[in-house]
Amino acid sequence: MSNNEDRLKTLIGHAKEYGFVFPSSEIYDGLSATYDYGPYGAELKNNIRQYWWAAMTKLNENIVGIDAAIFMHPTVWKASGHVDAFNDPLIDNKDSKKRYRADVLLEDHMAKYADKIEKETEKAKKKFGDAFNEEQFRATNPNVLRAQERINAVEGRMKTALEANDLEAVRQLIIDEEIKCPISGTANWTEVRQFNLMFATELGSVSGESSTIYLRPETAQGIFVNFLNVQKSARMKIPFGIAQTGKAFRNEIVARQFIFRMREFEQMEMQFFVRPGEEMRWWAEWRDTRMKWHRALGFGADNYRFHDHDKLAHYANAATDIEYNFPFGFKEVEGIHSRTDFDLSNHQKFSGKKIQYFDPETGESYVPYVVETSIGVDRMFLQVMSAAYTEEQLDGGDSRVVLRLPAALAPVKVAVLPLVKKDGMPEVAQRIVDDLKYDYNVVYDEKDSVGKRYRRQDAIGTPFCVTVDGQTLEDGTVTVRHRDTMEQERVMIESLPSLVEEECSYRKLFRKMNL
């Protein structure tokens, strides 16, 4: 675990040093769990957002986008259930005075047993080599079976307690499992309480209850209240989807692990409206489609997995998470939920307005069911950074840090480097920049030796370095250095746009999805 924690600290340091992420208000010693995105971070974040947006709205003719306001009528959140039911179980350690989510404490506890299983499996792999049958080992090894039994027992008790909202049973489970506070090392726990995650504020000078509004905890409700507007204006027919990206706010009990969990974050959500009774088929289809989207980035299929929810949200009849193997273990990056007709039905009830769809194929009017895909941009940013960050030992004892970002997501696509700052080389380099900059984010870099410039571009994940040298002035060719392989090739200047387009377009990622 310490190695993983060190890796996260290294990543945080790299993100700050190279202009990806800064602590917010740092000159005033910062503000807990809030961060600002620097020059390269803003570009990477925007590219992730564009990859998602294009996958939704360009690859699917039946999905359109909106941009709803953060402020909405307070009744929206009453209808959605957030005011009454958007809670997490909170527990305090009396000695350290630290606050925790009770369910996260239990999940981390189960993760320790899961780590034991993985260690036992890895040990056996090394011992038996090619003759190793992993499936048989996991099904028969006594140590593995004992660990899995503990996971199943804890998971079963937690699920039962949470579904029954039995907070005392949750606390008792923590005590029975002898879970201790990581700070104090004691099990001196308070009772478990429900903690509402909504941020409330006041709007204008209006007196009375209507002046209280909320910062939205999710972007989904902006989609639901605009269902009829979008359906009629865009002439959409079921099944169809509405996509949205934007800020959301949650008063998290424990904001932690860098930008993994924050109180202010950005979501990418799509609500897909379907006929009642067809929601499970569409839920399974979107579950598989979204996994393809993640795996197309090339960070290893084994680093992703599905995790079905033990406790379903009040609006859902099916839910699963796509988890990625972060430096701190497998954690959620995206949720796929079948939300039934809960949201539209409740908004119909609370607003007093009919929110239904007339289906010309069946001749019926009904409240559609909804399948949701929801992903945090900031969490996705951390996932991409942690997957891409690589420390390499090179021949000759040298080393480098490289961000192996998918080229389409890289903040800078091309760095143009004049070999020396004379003999017309800077002018040619600038012309190349001017030719490419209308389509790609390109930088001109003339400071330090070429080797140091290569290392600097490796560290921010630039796929191509183009060096202008003496030969360029003679025959119009440049040296193109590829980030991942460090291989170099001579290329005609006129060929650069097509070379960059082939590697850096989203099309290359979309092809991998096989849609």
C-alpha positions as CSV (number, residue, x, y, z in Angstrom):
1,M,0.0,0.0,0.0
2,S,2.9,2.4,0.8
3,N,4.2,2.0,-2.7
4,N,0.8,2.9,-4.1
5,E,0.6,5.9,-1.8
6,D,4.1,7.0,-2.9
7,R,3.0,6.6,-6.6
8,L,0.0,8.9,-5.9
9,K,2.2,11.5,-4.2
10,T,4.6,11.4,-7.1
11,L,1.7,11.9,-9.6
12,I,0.5,14.9,-7.6
13,G,3.9,16.4,-7.6
14,H,4.2,15.9,-11.3
15,A,0.8,17.4,-12.0
16,K,1.8,20.6,-10.1
17,E,5.3,20.8,-11.5
18,Y,4.2,20.6,-15.1
19,G,1.1,22.8,-14.9
20,F,-1.7,20.2,-14.8
21,V,-3.3,20.8,-11.4
22,F,-2.7,23.3,-8.6
23,P,-4.1,23.5,-5.1
24,S,-6.9,26.2,-5.2
25,S,-6.0,29.5,-3.5
26,E,-2.6,28.2,-2.8
27,I,-1.1,31.6,-1.9
28,Y,-3.6,31.5,1.1
29,D,-2.5,28.0,2.0
30,G,-5.2,26.5,-0.1
31,L,-8.7,25.2,0.5
32,S,-9.4,21.6,1.4
33,A,-10.3,19.3,-1.5
34,T,-10.5,22.1,-4.1
35,Y,-8.1,22.3,-7.1
36,D,-7.4,24.5,-10.1
37,Y,-6.4,23.2,-13.5
38,G,-3.3,24.7,-15.1
39,P,-2.5,25.2,-18.8
40,Y,-1.9,21.6,-19.6
41,G,-4.6,20.3,-17.2
42,A,-7.2,22.5,-18.7
43,E,-6.4,21.2,-22.2
44,L,-6.4,17.5,-21.1
45,K,-9.6,18.0,-19.2
46,N,-11.2,19.6,-22.3
47,N,-10.0,16.7,-24.5
48,I,-11.5,14.1,-22.2
49,R,-14.7,16.0,-22.3
50,Q,-14.7,16.2,-26.1
51,Y,-13.9,12.5,-26.4
52,W,-17.0,11.8,-24.3
53,W,-19.2,14.4,-26.1
54,A,-18.3,13.2,-29.5
55,A,-18.9,9.5,-28.5
56,M,-22.4,10.4,-27.4
57,T,-23.6,13.0,-29.8
58,K,-21.6,12.2,-33.0
59,L,-21.6,8.4,-32.9
60,N,-25.3,8.3,-32.0
61,E,-27.9,10.0,-34.2
62,N,-30.5,9.6,-31.4
63,I,-28.5,11.5,-28.8
64,V,-28.5,15.3,-28.5
65,G,-26.9,17.7,-26.0
66,I,-28.1,20.5,-23.7
67,D,-26.5,22.8,-21.2
68,A,-28.9,23.4,-18.2
69,A,-28.5,26.0,-15.5
70,I,-26.8,25.1,-12.2
71,F,-29.5,27.0,-10.3
72,M,-32.9,25.4,-10.5
73,H,-36.2,25.7,-8.7
74,P,-35.9,24.2,-5.3
75,T,-38.9,21.9,-5.9
76,V,-36.8,20.1,-8.5
77,W,-34.7,18.6,-5.7
78,K,-37.8,17.8,-3.6
79,A,-39.2,15.8,-6.6
80,S,-35.9,14.1,-7.2
81,G,-35.6,12.8,-3.6
82,H,-32.3,14.6,-2.9
83,V,-33.7,16.9,-0.2
84,D,-34.9,13.9,1.8
85,A,-32.8,11.0,0.7
86,F,-29.4,12.2,-0.6
87,N,-27.4,11.0,2.4
88,D,-24.3,9.1,3.3
89,P,-23.7,7.2,6.6
90,L,-21.3,9.2,8.8
91,I,-19.2,8.0,11.7
92,D,-16.6,9.8,13.8
93,N,-13.6,8.4,15.7
94,K,-13.7,10.0,19.2
95,D,-9.9,9.9,19.7
96,S,-8.7,11.4,16.4
97,K,-11.8,13.5,15.8
98,K,-11.7,12.4,12.2
99,R,-14.9,11.8,10.2
100,Y,-15.5,8.9,7.9
101,R,-18.1,7.4,5.6
102,A,-19.1,4.2,7.4
103,D,-19.7,2.3,4.1
104,V,-16.3,3.3,2.8
105,L,-14.6,2.1,6.0
106,L,-16.2,-1.3,5.3
107,E,-15.3,-1.3,1.6
108,D,-11.7,-0.5,2.4
109,H,-11.8,-3.4,5.0
110,M,-13.0,-5.8,2.3
111,A,-10.4,-4.5,-0.1
112,K,-7.7,-5.8,2.3
113,Y,-9.1,-9.3,2.0
114,A,-9.2,-8.9,-1.8
115,D,-5.5,-7.8,-1.7
116,K,-4.7,-11.0,0.2
117,I,-6.4,-13.1,-2.5
118,E,-4.4,-11.3,-5.2
119,K,-1.1,-11.8,-3.4
120,E,-1.9,-15.5,-2.9
121,T,-2.7,-15.8,-6.6
122,E,0.4,-13.9,-7.7
123,K,2.6,-16.1,-5.5
124,A,1.1,-19.2,-7.0
125,K,1.6,-17.9,-10.5
126,K,5.3,-17.5,-9.9
127,K,5.6,-20.9,-8.3
128,F,3.8,-23.0,-10.9
129,G,4.5,-20.9,-14.0
130,D,2.8,-22.0,-17.2
131,A,1.1,-24.9,-15.5
132,F,-0.9,-22.6,-13.2
133,N,-4.7,-22.8,-13.5
134,E,-5.9,-19.5,-11.9
135,E,-9.6,-20.4,-12.0
136,Q,-9.0,-23.7,-10.2
137,F,-6.7,-22.1,-7.7
138,R,-9.2,-19.4,-6.7
139,A,-11.9,-22.1,-6.4
140,T,-9.9,-24.5,-4.2
141,N,-7.1,-22.7,-2.3
142,P,-8.0,-22.6,1.4
143,N,-6.5,-19.2,2.0
144,V,-8.3,-17.7,-0.9
145,L,-11.6,-19.3,0.1
146,R,-11.3,-18.0,3.7
147,A,-10.6,-14.5,2.5
148,Q,-13.5,-14.7,0.0
149,E,-15.8,-15.9,2.8
150,R,-14.9,-12.9,4.9
151,I,-15.7,-10.6,2.0
152,N,-19.0,-12.3,1.4
153,A,-19.9,-12.1,5.0
154,V,-19.1,-8.4,5.5
155,E,-20.7,-7.5,2.1
156,G,-23.9,-9.4,3.0
157,R,-24.3,-7.8,6.4
158,M,-23.5,-4.3,5.1
159,K,-26.0,-4.7,2.2
160,T,-28.7,-5.8,4.6
161,A,-28.0,-3.0,7.1
162,L,-27.9,-0.3,4.5
163,E,-31.0,-1.4,2.7
164,A,-32.9,-1.4,6.0
165,N,-31.3,1.9,7.0
166,D,-30.2,0.2,10.2
167,L,-27.4,2.5,11.2
168,E,-26.8,0.7,14.5
169,A,-26.2,-2.5,12.5
170,V,-23.7,-0.7,10.3
171,R,-21.8,0.5,13.5
172,Q,-21.9,-3.0,15.0
173,L,-20.4,-4.5,11.8
174,I,-17.5,-2.0,12.0
175,I,-16.9,-3.0,15.6
176,D,-17.2,-6.7,15.0
177,E,-14.7,-6.5,12.2
178,E,-12.3,-4.6,14.5
179,I,-11.9,-1.7,12.1
180,K,-9.7,1.0,13.5
181,C,-9.2,4.6,12.7
182,P,-6.0,5.0,10.5
183,I,-5.1,8.1,12.5
184,S,-5.6,7.1,16.2
185,G,-5.4,3.4,15.7
186,T,-8.5,2.9,18.0
187,A,-12.0,1.6,17.5
188,N,-13.6,4.3,19.6
189,W,-16.5,5.0,17.3
190,T,-19.5,7.2,17.6
191,E,-22.9,6.2,16.4
192,V,-23.6,6.2,12.7
193,R,-25.6,9.2,11.4
194,Q,-27.0,10.2,8.0
195,F,-25.3,13.2,6.4
196,N,-27.1,15.1,3.7
197,L,-24.8,16.1,0.8
198,M,-26.7,19.0,-0.5
199,F,-25.3,22.6,-0.5
200,A,-28.0,25.1,0.3
201,T,-27.8,28.8,-0.5
202,E,-30.1,31.9,-0.8
203,L,-31.3,33.5,-4.0
204,G,-32.0,37.2,-4.1
205,S,-34.0,39.0,-1.5
206,V,-37.2,37.0,-1.7
207,S,-38.4,36.1,1.8
208,G,-39.9,32.7,2.7
209,E,-39.0,29.2,1.8
210,S,-38.8,29.8,-1.9
211,S,-35.6,31.9,-1.4
212,T,-33.7,28.7,-0.5
213,I,-32.1,27.1,-3.5
214,Y,-29.5,24.4,-3.9
215,L,-26.3,24.0,-5.8
216,R,-27.0,21.0,-8.0
217,P,-25.6,17.7,-6.8
218,E,-26.0,16.1,-10.2
219,T,-26.6,17.4,-13.8
220,A,-29.3,14.7,-14.5
221,Q,-32.2,16.7,-13.2
222,G,-31.6,19.5,-15.7
223,I,-32.1,16.9,-18.4
224,F,-35.3,15.5,-16.8
225,V,-37.0,18.9,-16.4
226,N,-36.2,19.6,-20.1
227,F,-37.4,16.3,-21.4
228,L,-40.4,17.7,-23.2
229,N,-38.6,20.8,-24.5
230,V,-35.9,18.6,-26.1
231,Q,-38.2,15.9,-27.4
232,K,-40.5,18.4,-29.1
233,S,-38.0,20.9,-30.4
234,A,-35.5,18.3,-31.7
235,R,-38.4,16.0,-32.8
236,M,-36.8,13.0,-31.0
237,K,-38.4,9.6,-31.1
238,I,-38.0,6.9,-28.3
239,P,-35.4,5.5,-27.8
240,F,-33.3,8.7,-27.6
241,G,-30.8,10.3,-25.2
242,I,-29.9,13.7,-23.9
243,A,-26.3,14.4,-22.9
244,Q,-24.9,17.1,-20.7
245,T,-21.6,18.1,-19.1
246,G,-21.3,20.6,-16.2
247,K,-20.4,21.4,-12.6
248,A,-22.0,19.6,-9.7
249,F,-21.5,20.1,-5.9
250,R,-21.7,17.7,-3.0
251,N,-20.9,18.4,0.7
252,E,-18.8,15.2,0.9
253,I,-18.1,13.8,4.4
254,V,-14.5,13.0,3.4
255,A,-13.1,14.5,0.2
256,R,-9.9,12.5,-0.5
257,Q,-7.3,11.1,-2.7
258,F,-6.4,14.2,-4.7
259,I,-9.1,15.0,-7.3
260,F,-10.7,11.5,-6.9
261,R,-13.4,12.9,-4.6
262,M,-14.1,16.6,-4.4
263,R,-16.9,18.9,-3.3
264,E,-16.9,20.8,-6.6
265,F,-16.5,18.6,-9.7
266,E,-17.7,18.2,-13.2
267,Q,-19.9,15.5,-14.6
268,M,-20.6,14.0,-18.0
269,E,-24.1,12.4,-17.9
270,M,-26.4,11.0,-20.5
271,Q,-30.0,10.0,-19.9
272,F,-31.4,7.5,-22.4
273,F,-35.2,7.4,-22.6
274,V,-36.8,4.0,-23.5
275,R,-40.1,2.2,-23.5
276,P,-41.2,0.7,-20.2
277,G,-40.1,-3.0,-20.1
278,E,-37.1,-2.4,-22.4
279,E,-34.9,-0.7,-19.8
280,M,-32.9,-3.8,-18.8
281,R,-31.9,-4.6,-22.4
282,W,-30.8,-1.0,-22.9
283,W,-29.0,-0.9,-19.5
284,A,-26.9,-4.0,-20.6
285,E,-26.2,-2.4,-24.0
286,W,-25.0,0.9,-22.5
287,R,-23.0,-1.0,-19.8
288,D,-21.0,-2.8,-22.5
289,T,-20.7,0.3,-24.8
290,R,-19.3,2.4,-22.0
291,M,-16.7,-0.3,-21.1
292,K,-15.6,-0.3,-24.8
293,W,-15.2,3.5,-24.6
294,H,-12.9,3.2,-21.6
295,R,-10.8,0.3,-23.0
296,A,-10.3,2.1,-26.3
297,L,-7.9,4.4,-24.5
298,G,-5.4,1.5,-24.4
299,F,-4.6,1.3,-20.6
300,G,-5.1,-2.4,-20.4
301,A,-8.4,-4.4,-20.3
302,D,-7.5,-6.1,-17.0
303,N,-7.4,-2.7,-15.3
304,Y,-11.1,-2.3,-15.7
305,R,-14.0,-4.3,-14.2
306,F,-17.7,-4.1,-13.4
307,H,-18.9,-3.8,-9.9
308,D,-22.7,-4.3,-9.3
309,H,-24.2,-2.2,-6.5
310,D,-24.9,-3.9,-3.2
311,K,-27.4,-1.1,-2.3
312,L,-29.5,0.4,-5.1
313,A,-30.3,4.0,-5.1
314,H,-33.9,4.9,-4.4
315,Y,-34.6,5.5,-8.1
316,A,-32.9,2.4,-9.6
317,N,-33.7,-1.2,-10.4
318,A,-30.2,-2.0,-11.7
319,A,-26.8,-0.4,-11.3
320,T,-23.2,-1.2,-11.9
321,D,-19.9,0.7,-11.8
322,I,-17.0,0.6,-14.2
323,E,-14.0,0.5,-11.9
324,Y,-10.4,1.3,-12.7
325,N,-7.3,0.0,-10.9
326,F,-6.0,3.4,-9.5
327,P,-2.8,3.6,-7.4
328,F,-5.1,3.2,-4.4
329,G,-7.0,0.1,-5.8
330,F,-10.0,-0.5,-7.9
331,K,-12.4,2.4,-7.7
332,E,-15.4,3.7,-9.6
333,V,-14.9,5.9,-12.7
334,E,-18.4,5.6,-14.2
335,G,-21.9,4.4,-13.1
336,I,-24.6,2.9,-15.3
337,H,-28.0,3.0,-13.8
338,S,-31.5,1.9,-14.8
339,R,-33.5,4.8,-13.1
340,T,-37.0,3.4,-14.0
341,D,-39.6,6.2,-14.5
342,F,-38.9,7.6,-11.0
343,D,-37.6,11.0,-12.1
344,L,-40.1,11.9,-14.8
345,S,-43.0,10.5,-12.8
346,N,-42.0,12.6,-9.8
347,H,-41.5,15.8,-11.8
348,Q,-45.0,15.1,-13.3
349,K,-46.4,14.8,-9.8
350,F,-44.7,17.8,-8.2
351,S,-45.1,20.1,-11.2
352,G,-48.7,19.1,-12.0
353,K,-47.8,19.0,-15.7
354,K,-48.1,16.0,-17.9
355,I,-44.6,14.6,-18.8
356,Q,-45.4,11.8,-21.2
357,Y,-44.4,10.6,-24.6
358,F,-46.9,9.6,-27.3
359,D,-45.5,6.5,-29.1
360,P,-46.7,6.5,-32.7
361,E,-45.7,2.9,-33.1
362,T,-47.9,1.6,-30.2
363,G,-50.5,4.4,-30.1
364,E,-49.9,4.8,-26.4
365,S,-48.8,7.6,-24.1
366,Y,-46.5,6.7,-21.3
367,V,-43.8,8.0,-18.9
368,P,-40.5,6.7,-20.4
369,Y,-38.0,4.7,-18.4
370,V,-34.5,6.0,-18.2
371,V,-31.0,4.4,-18.5
372,E,-28.2,6.7,-17.2
373,T,-24.5,6.8,-17.8
374,S,-22.6,9.1,-15.4
375,I,-18.9,9.8,-15.2
376,G,-16.9,12.5,-13.4
377,V,-14.5,14.5,-15.6
378,D,-12.1,15.1,-12.7
379,R,-12.0,11.5,-11.7
380,M,-11.5,10.5,-15.3
381,F,-8.7,13.0,-15.5
382,L,-7.0,11.3,-12.5
383,Q,-7.5,7.9,-14.1
384,V,-5.9,9.0,-17.3
385,M,-3.0,10.7,-15.6
386,S,-2.3,7.7,-13.3
387,A,-2.5,5.3,-16.2
388,A,-0.3,7.3,-18.4
389,Y,2.4,8.3,-15.9
390,T,5.5,6.1,-16.6
391,E,9.1,6.2,-15.3
392,E,11.5,4.5,-17.7
393,Q,15.1,3.4,-17.4
394,L,16.9,3.9,-20.7
395,D,20.0,2.5,-22.2
396,G,23.2,4.0,-20.9
397,G,21.8,4.5,-17.4
398,D,19.6,7.5,-18.3
399,S,15.9,7.7,-17.3
400,R,12.8,9.7,-18.3
401,V,9.3,10.4,-17.1
402,V,6.7,10.2,-19.8
403,L,3.0,10.6,-19.9
404,R,1.8,7.9,-22.3
405,L,-1.4,9.7,-23.1
406,P,-3.6,8.6,-26.0
407,A,-2.6,11.1,-28.7
408,A,-6.1,12.4,-29.1
409,L,-6.2,13.4,-25.4
410,A,-2.7,14.9,-25.2
411,P,-2.7,18.6,-24.2
412,V,-0.1,19.4,-26.8
413,K,-0.1,17.4,-30.1
414,V,3.2,18.7,-31.6
415,A,6.2,20.6,-30.3
416,V,8.3,22.3,-33.0
417,L,12.0,22.7,-32.1
418,P,14.6,24.6,-34.1
419,L,17.9,22.9,-33.6
420,V,19.6,26.2,-33.1
421,K,18.3,29.8,-32.8
422,K,20.0,31.0,-36.1
423,D,20.5,30.3,-39.8
424,G,16.8,30.6,-40.5
425,M,15.7,27.6,-38.5
426,P,13.5,29.5,-36.0
427,E,11.6,31.1,-39.0
428,V,10.9,27.7,-40.6
429,A,9.9,26.3,-37.2
430,Q,7.4,29.1,-36.8
431,R,5.9,28.6,-40.2
432,I,5.3,24.9,-39.3
433,V,3.6,26.1,-36.0
434,D,1.5,28.6,-38.0
435,D,0.4,25.8,-40.4
436,L,-0.6,23.3,-37.8
437,K,-2.1,25.6,-35.1
438,Y,-5.5,26.0,-36.7
439,D,-6.2,22.3,-36.2
440,Y,-4.0,21.3,-33.2
441,N,-2.5,22.6,-30.0
442,V,1.1,23.2,-31.1
443,V,4.0,24.8,-29.2
444,Y,7.3,26.3,-30.3
445,D,10.1,25.4,-28.0
446,E,13.7,26.7,-28.4
447,K,15.0,26.8,-24.8
448,D,17.7,24.4,-23.7
449,S,19.3,21.5,-25.6
450,V,17.2,19.3,-27.8
451,G,17.5,16.4,-25.3
452,K,16.1,18.5,-22.5
453,R,13.4,19.7,-24.7
454,Y,12.5,16.1,-25.6
455,R,12.3,15.3,-21.9
456,R,10.1,18.3,-21.2
457,Q,7.6,17.3,-23.9
458,D,7.7,13.6,-22.7
459,A,6.7,14.8,-19.2
460,I,3.6,16.6,-20.5
461,G,2.7,13.8,-23.0
462,T,3.3,15.5,-26.3
463,P,3.1,12.7,-29.0
464,F,5.4,14.4,-31.6
465,C,8.5,16.5,-31.5
466,V,9.4,18.1,-34.8
467,T,13.0,19.3,-35.1
468,V,14.1,21.8,-37.8
469,D,17.8,21.5,-38.6
470,G,20.3,22.3,-41.3
471,Q,19.0,19.6,-43.6
472,T,15.5,21.1,-43.4
473,L,16.8,24.2,-45.2
474,E,18.2,22.0,-47.9
475,D,15.5,19.5,-48.7
476,G,12.4,20.6,-46.8
477,T,12.4,17.5,-44.4
478,V,12.3,17.6,-40.6
479,T,13.0,15.0,-37.9
480,V,9.9,13.7,-36.3
481,R,10.5,12.0,-32.9
482,H,7.8,9.7,-31.6
483,R,7.1,10.0,-27.8
484,D,6.4,6.4,-26.9
485,T,9.2,4.7,-28.9
486,M,11.6,7.7,-29.1
487,E,12.2,6.6,-32.7
488,Q,13.0,9.3,-35.2
489,E,12.2,9.6,-38.9
490,R,12.7,12.2,-41.7
491,V,9.4,13.5,-43.0
492,M,8.6,16.2,-45.6
493,I,7.1,19.3,-44.0
494,E,4.0,18.9,-46.3
495,S,3.4,15.4,-44.8
496,L,3.1,16.7,-41.2
497,P,-0.6,17.5,-41.2
498,S,-1.7,14.0,-42.4
499,L,0.8,12.3,-40.0
500,V,-0.6,14.2,-37.0
501,E,-4.2,13.7,-38.1
502,E,-3.8,10.0,-38.4
503,E,-2.5,9.6,-34.8
504,C,-4.3,12.5,-32.9
505,S,-7.9,12.4,-34.2
506,Y,-10.6,10.9,-32.1
507,R,-11.4,8.7,-35.0
508,K,-8.5,6.4,-34.1
509,L,-10.1,5.8,-30.6
510,F,-13.6,5.4,-32.0
511,R,-12.3,2.7,-34.4
512,K,-11.2,0.6,-31.4
513,M,-14.7,0.6,-30.0
514,N,-16.0,-1.4,-33.0
515,L,-19.4,0.3,-33.0
